[in-house]
Amino acid sequence: MQSRILYIAPSGPLCFIDYLTVAEGRAVLDKLRNTMDISRLTQMVYEFRLVRMMKDRIVGIDRLFLPRFDRRLIEIFLDSCCPAHTI
């Protein structure tokens, strides 16, 4: 595992997903950012945080702040953990 995206709510971190590369984690964060509806931005209280796993520490790379819980973005995030298989 080289990178991790943390999902953080107002009450604190809720969950995270690990990715094999930093590029894979960044691609998921970019997909979330491109899906986000920017027209409704108000106070930012939710966050997706991309971090890189180093030898004995975690280094922040990028963040995406959200004004509210967004089910569509959470589904994209969780689907990145176990993508749907096509037949």
MODELLER restraints for C-alpha pairs under 7 A, 6 or more apart:
rsr = mdl.restraints
at = mdl.atoms
rsr.add(forms.Gaussian(group=physical.xy_distance, feature=features.Distance(at['CA:1:A'], at['CA:18:A']), mean=6.04, stdev=0.5))
rsr.add(forms.Gaussian(group=physical.xy_distance, feature=features.Distance(at['CA:1:A'], at['CA:19:A']), mean=5.46, stdev=0.5))
rsr.add(forms.Gaussian(group=physical.xy_distance, feature=features.Distance(at['CA:1:A'], at['CA:20:A']), mean=4.41, stdev=0.5))
rsr.add(forms.Gaussian(group=physical.xy_distance, feature=features.Distance(at['CA:1:A'], at['CA:21:A']), mean=6.64, stdev=0.5))
rsr.add(forms.Gaussian(group=physical.xy_distance, feature=features.Distance(at['CA:2:A'], at['CA:19:A']), mean=6.17, stdev=0.5))
rsr.add(forms.Gaussian(group=physical.xy_distance, feature=features.Distance(at['CA:2:A'], at['CA:20:A']), mean=5.27, stdev=0.5))
rsr.add(forms.Gaussian(group=physical.xy_distance, feature=features.Distance(at['CA:2:A'], at['CA:21:A']), mean=4.87, stdev=0.5))
rsr.add(forms.Gaussian(group=physical.xy_distance, feature=features.Distance(at['CA:2:A'], at['CA:22:A']), mean=5.76, stdev=0.5))
rsr.add(forms.Gaussian(group=physical.xy_distance, feature=features.Distance(at['CA:2:A'], at['CA:52:A']), mean=5.91, stdev=0.5))
rsr.add(forms.Gaussian(group=physical.xy_distance, feature=features.Distance(at['CA:2:A'], at['CA:53:A']), mean=5.25, stdev=0.5))
rsr.add(forms.Gaussian(group=physical.xy_distance, feature=features.Distance(at['CA:3:A'], at['CA:18:A']), mean=5.85, stdev=0.5))
rsr.add(forms.Gaussian(group=physical.xy_distance, feature=features.Distance(at['CA:3:A'], at['CA:19:A']), mean=5.23, stdev=0.5))
rsr.add(forms.Gaussian(group=physical.xy_distance, feature=features.Distance(at['CA:3:A'], at['CA:20:A']), mean=6.67, stdev=0.5))
rsr.add(forms.Gaussian(group=physical.xy_distance, feature=features.Distance(at['CA:3:A'], at['CA:21:A']), mean=5.94, stdev=0.5))
rsr.add(forms.Gaussian(group=physical.xy_distance, feature=features.Distance(at['CA:3:A'], at['CA:22:A']), mean=5.03, stdev=0.5))
rsr.add(forms.Gaussian(group=physical.xy_distance, feature=features.Distance(at['CA:3:A'], at['CA:25:A']), mean=5.98, stdev=0.5))
rsr.add(forms.Gaussian(group=physical.xy_distance, feature=features.Distance(at['CA:3:A'], at['CA:51:A']), mean=5.60, stdev=0.5))
rsr.add(forms.Gaussian(group=physical.xy_distance, feature=features.Distance(at['CA:3:A'], at['CA:52:A']), mean=4.39, stdev=0.5))
rsr.add(forms.Gaussian(group=physical.xy_distance, feature=features.Distance(at['CA:3:A'], at['CA:53:A']), mean=5.52, stdev=0.5))
rsr.add(forms.Gaussian(group=physical.xy_distance, feature=features.Distance(at['CA:4:A'], at['CA:16:A']), mean=6.58, stdev=0.5))
rsr.add(forms.Gaussian(group=physical.xy_distance, feature=features.Distance(at['CA:4:A'], at['CA:17:A']), mean=5.57, stdev=0.5))
rsr.add(forms.Gaussian(group=physical.xy_distance, feature=features.Distance(at['CA:4:A'], at['CA:18:A']), mean=4.32, stdev=0.5))
rsr.add(forms.Gaussian(group=physical.xy_distance, feature=features.Distance(at['CA:4:A'], at['CA:19:A']), mean=5.89, stdev=0.5))
rsr.add(forms.Gaussian(group=physical.xy_distance, feature=features.Distance(at['CA:4:A'], at['CA:25:A']), mean=6.54, stdev=0.5))
rsr.add(forms.Gaussian(group=physical.xy_distance, feature=features.Distance(at['CA:4:A'], at['CA:50:A']), mean=5.78, stdev=0.5))
rsr.add(forms.Gaussian(group=physical.xy_distance, feature=features.Distance(at['CA:4:A'], at['CA:51:A']), mean=5.34, stdev=0.5))
rsr.add(forms.Gaussian(group=physical.xy_distance, feature=features.Distance(at['CA:4:A'], at['CA:52:A']), mean=6.44, stdev=0.5))
rsr.add(forms.Gaussian(group=physical.xy_distance, feature=features.Distance(at['CA:5:A'], at['CA:16:A']), mean=5.47, stdev=0.5))
rsr.add(forms.Gaussian(group=physical.xy_distance, feature=features.Distance(at['CA:5:A'], at['CA:17:A']), mean=5.50, stdev=0.5))
rsr.add(forms.Gaussian(group=physical.xy_distance, feature=features.Distance(at['CA:5:A'], at['CA:18:A']), mean=6.64, stdev=0.5))
rsr.add(forms.Gaussian(group=physical.xy_distance, feature=features.Distance(at['CA:5:A'], at['CA:25:A']), mean=6.70, stdev=0.5))
rsr.add(forms.Gaussian(group=physical.xy_distance, feature=features.Distance(at['CA:5:A'], at['CA:48:A']), mean=6.33, stdev=0.5))
rsr.add(forms.Gaussian(group=physical.xy_distance, feature=features.Distance(at['CA:5:A'], at['CA:49:A']), mean=5.35, stdev=0.5))
rsr.add(forms.Gaussian(group=physical.xy_distance, feature=features.Distance(at['CA:5:A'], at['CA:50:A']), mean=4.48, stdev=0.5))
rsr.add(forms.Gaussian(group=physical.xy_distance, feature=features.Distance(at['CA:5:A'], at['CA:51:A']), mean=6.34, stdev=0.5))
rsr.add(forms.Gaussian(group=physical.xy_distance, feature=features.Distance(at['CA:6:A'], at['CA:13:A']), mean=6.88, stdev=0.5))
rsr.add(forms.Gaussian(group=physical.xy_distance, feature=features.Distance(at['CA:6:A'], at['CA:15:A']), mean=5.99, stdev=0.5))
rsr.add(forms.Gaussian(group=physical.xy_distance, feature=features.Distance(at['CA:6:A'], at['CA:16:A']), mean=4.27, stdev=0.5))
rsr.add(forms.Gaussian(group=physical.xy_distance, feature=features.Distance(at['CA:6:A'], at['CA:17:A']), mean=6.76, stdev=0.5))
rsr.add(forms.Gaussian(group=physical.xy_distance, feature=features.Distance(at['CA:6:A'], at['CA:48:A']), mean=5.57, stdev=0.5))
rsr.add(forms.Gaussian(group=physical.xy_distance, feature=features.Distance(at['CA:6:A'], at['CA:49:A']), mean=5.10, stdev=0.5))
rsr.add(forms.Gaussian(group=physical.xy_distance, feature=features.Distance(at['CA:6:A'], at['CA:50:A']), mean=6.58, stdev=0.5))
rsr.add(forms.Gaussian(group=physical.xy_distance, feature=features.Distance(at['CA:7:A'], at['CA:13:A']), mean=5.99, stdev=0.5))
rsr.add(forms.Gaussian(group=physical.xy_distance, feature=features.Distance(at['CA:7:A'], at['CA:14:A']), mean=5.81, stdev=0.5))
rsr.add(forms.Gaussian(group=physical.xy_distance, feature=features.Distance(at['CA:7:A'], at['CA:15:A']), mean=5.49, stdev=0.5))
rsr.add(forms.Gaussian(group=physical.xy_distance, feature=features.Distance(at['CA:7:A'], at['CA:16:A']), mean=5.93, stdev=0.5))
rsr.add(forms.Gaussian(group=physical.xy_distance, feature=features.Distance(at['CA:7:A'], at['CA:47:A']), mean=5.91, stdev=0.5))
rsr.add(forms.Gaussian(group=physical.xy_distance, feature=features.Distance(at['CA:7:A'], at['CA:48:A']), mean=4.73, stdev=0.5))
rsr.add(forms.Gaussian(group=physical.xy_distance, feature=features.Distance(at['CA:7:A'], at['CA:49:A']), mean=6.64, stdev=0.5))
rsr.add(forms.Gaussian(group=physical.xy_distance, feature=features.Distance(at['CA:8:A'], at['CA:14:A']), mean=5.63, stdev=0.5))
rsr.add(forms.Gaussian(group=physical.xy_distance, feature=features.Distance(at['CA:8:A'], at['CA:46:A']), mean=5.74, stdev=0.5))
rsr.add(forms.Gaussian(group=physical.xy_distance, feature=features.Distance(at['CA:8:A'], at['CA:47:A']), mean=5.04, stdev=0.5))
rsr.add(forms.Gaussian(group=physical.xy_distance, feature=features.Distance(at['CA:8:A'], at['CA:48:A']), mean=6.27, stdev=0.5))
rsr.add(forms.Gaussian(group=physical.xy_distance, feature=features.Distance(at['CA:9:A'], at['CA:45:A']), mean=6.62, stdev=0.5))
rsr.add(forms.Gaussian(group=physical.xy_distance, feature=features.Distance(at['CA:9:A'], at['CA:46:A']), mean=4.73, stdev=0.5))
rsr.add(forms.Gaussian(group=physical.xy_distance, feature=features.Distance(at['CA:9:A'], at['CA:47:A']), mean=6.59, stdev=0.5))
rsr.add(forms.Gaussian(group=physical.xy_distance, feature=features.Distance(at['CA:10:A'], at['CA:45:A']), mean=5.65, stdev=0.5))
rsr.add(forms.Gaussian(group=physical.xy_distance, feature=features.Distance(at['CA:10:A'], at['CA:46:A']), mean=6.23, stdev=0.5))
rsr.add(forms.Gaussian(group=physical.xy_distance, feature=features.Distance(at['CA:17:A'], at['CA:81:A']), mean=6.37, stdev=0.5))
rsr.add(forms.Gaussian(group=physical.xy_distance, feature=features.Distance(at['CA:19:A'], at['CA:25:A']), mean=5.76, stdev=0.5))
rsr.add(forms.Gaussian(group=physical.xy_distance, feature=features.Distance(at['CA:22:A'], at['CA:52:A']), mean=6.66, stdev=0.5))
rsr.add(forms.Gaussian(group=physical.xy_distance, feature=features.Distance(at['CA:25:A'], at['CA:50:A']), mean=6.84, stdev=0.5))
rsr.add(forms.Gaussian(group=physical.xy_distance, feature=features.Distance(at['CA:28:A'], at['CA:80:A']), mean=6.96, stdev=0.5))
rsr.add(forms.Gaussian(group=physical.xy_distance, feature=features.Distance(at['CA:32:A'], at['CA:73:A']), mean=6.02, stdev=0.5))
rsr.add(forms.Gaussian(group=physical.xy_distance, feature=features.Distance(at['CA:33:A'], at['CA:64:A']), mean=6.81, stdev=0.5))
rsr.add(forms.Gaussian(group=physical.xy_distance, feature=features.Distance(at['CA:41:A'], at['CA:67:A']), mean=5.76, stdev=0.5))
rsr.add(forms.Gaussian(group=physical.xy_distance, feature=features.Distance(at['CA:42:A'], at['CA:67:A']), mean=5.58, stdev=0.5))
rsr.add(forms.Gaussian(group=physical.xy_distance, feature=features.Distance(at['CA:43:A'], at['CA:67:A']), mean=5.29, stdev=0.5))
rsr.add(forms.Gaussian(group=physical.xy_distance, feature=features.Distance(at['CA:44:A'], at['CA:65:A']), mean=5.70, stdev=0.5))
rsr.add(forms.Gaussian(group=physical.xy_distance, feature=features.Distance(at['CA:44:A'], at['CA:66:A']), mean=5.12, stdev=0.5))
rsr.add(forms.Gaussian(group=physical.xy_distance, feature=features.Distance(at['CA:44:A'], at['CA:67:A']), mean=4.15, stdev=0.5))
rsr.add(forms.Gaussian(group=physical.xy_distance, feature=features.Distance(at['CA:45:A'], at['CA:66:A']), mean=6.11, stdev=0.5))
rsr.add(forms.Gaussian(group=physical.xy_distance, feature=features.Distance(at['CA:45:A'], at['CA:67:A']), mean=5.50, stdev=0.5))
rsr.add(forms.Gaussian(group=physical.xy_distance, feature=features.Distance(at['CA:45:A'], at['CA:68:A']), mean=6.54, stdev=0.5))
rsr.add(forms.Gaussian(group=physical.xy_distance, feature=features.Distance(at['CA:46:A'], at['CA:65:A']), mean=5.79, stdev=0.5))
rsr.add(forms.Gaussian(group=physical.xy_distance, feature=features.Distance(at['CA:46:A'], at['CA:66:A']), mean=4.85, stdev=0.5))
rsr.add(forms.Gaussian(group=physical.xy_distance, feature=features.Distance(at['CA:46:A'], at['CA:67:A']), mean=6.33, stdev=0.5))
rsr.add(forms.Gaussian(group=physical.xy_distance, feature=features.Distance(at['CA:46:A'], at['CA:68:A']), mean=6.29, stdev=0.5))
rsr.add(forms.Gaussian(group=physical.xy_distance, feature=features.Distance(at['CA:46:A'], at['CA:69:A']), mean=6.88, stdev=0.5))
rsr.add(forms.Gaussian(group=physical.xy_distance, feature=features.Distance(at['CA:47:A'], at['CA:63:A']), mean=6.90, stdev=0.5))
rsr.add(forms.Gaussian(group=physical.xy_distance, feature=features.Distance(at['CA:47:A'], at['CA:64:A']), mean=5.57, stdev=0.5))
rsr.add(forms.Gaussian(group=physical.xy_distance, feature=features.Distance(at['CA:47:A'], at['CA:65:A']), mean=4.43, stdev=0.5))
rsr.add(forms.Gaussian(group=physical.xy_distance, feature=features.Distance(at['CA:47:A'], at['CA:66:A']), mean=5.77, stdev=0.5))
rsr.add(forms.Gaussian(group=physical.xy_distance, feature=features.Distance(at['CA:48:A'], at['CA:63:A']), mean=5.79, stdev=0.5))
rsr.add(forms.Gaussian(group=physical.xy_distance, feature=features.Distance(at['CA:48:A'], at['CA:64:A']), mean=5.12, stdev=0.5))
rsr.add(forms.Gaussian(group=physical.xy_distance, feature=features.Distance(at['CA:48:A'], at['CA:65:A']), mean=6.54, stdev=0.5))
rsr.add(forms.Gaussian(group=physical.xy_distance, feature=features.Distance(at['CA:49:A'], at['CA:62:A']), mean=6.08, stdev=0.5))
rsr.add(forms.Gaussian(group=physical.xy_distance, feature=features.Distance(at['CA:49:A'], at['CA:63:A']), mean=4.49, stdev=0.5))
rsr.add(forms.Gaussian(group=physical.xy_distance, feature=features.Distance(at['CA:49:A'], at['CA:64:A']), mean=6.41, stdev=0.5))
rsr.add(forms.Gaussian(group=physical.xy_distance, feature=features.Distance(at['CA:50:A'], at['CA:60:A']), mean=6.24, stdev=0.5))
rsr.add(forms.Gaussian(group=physical.xy_distance, feature=features.Distance(at['CA:50:A'], at['CA:61:A']), mean=5.60, stdev=0.5))
rsr.add(forms.Gaussian(group=physical.xy_distance, feature=features.Distance(at['CA:50:A'], at['CA:62:A']), mean=5.19, stdev=0.5))
rsr.add(forms.Gaussian(group=physical.xy_distance, feature=features.Distance(at['CA:50:A'], at['CA:63:A']), mean=6.09, stdev=0.5))
rsr.add(forms.Gaussian(group=physical.xy_distance, feature=features.Distance(at['CA:51:A'], at['CA:58:A']), mean=6.28, stdev=0.5))
rsr.add(forms.Gaussian(group=physical.xy_distance, feature=features.Distance(at['CA:51:A'], at['CA:59:A']), mean=5.42, stdev=0.5))
rsr.add(forms.Gaussian(group=physical.xy_distance, feature=features.Distance(at['CA:51:A'], at['CA:60:A']), mean=4.31, stdev=0.5))
rsr.add(forms.Gaussian(group=physical.xy_distance, feature=features.Distance(at['CA:51:A'], at['CA:61:A']), mean=5.23, stdev=0.5))
rsr.add(forms.Gaussian(group=physical.xy_distance, feature=features.Distance(at['CA:52:A'], at['CA:58:A']), mean=5.73, stdev=0.5))
rsr.add(forms.Gaussian(group=physical.xy_distance, feature=features.Distance(at['CA:52:A'], at['CA:59:A']), mean=5.17, stdev=0.5))
rsr.add(forms.Gaussian(group=physical.xy_distance, feature=features.Distance(at['CA:52:A'], at['CA:60:A']), mean=6.31, stdev=0.5))
rsr.add(forms.Gaussian(group=physical.xy_distance, feature=features.Distance(at['CA:52:A'], at['CA:61:A']), mean=6.66, stdev=0.5))
rsr.add(forms.Gaussian(group=physical.xy_distance, feature=features.Distance(at['CA:53:A'], at['CA:59:A']), mean=6.56, stdev=0.5))
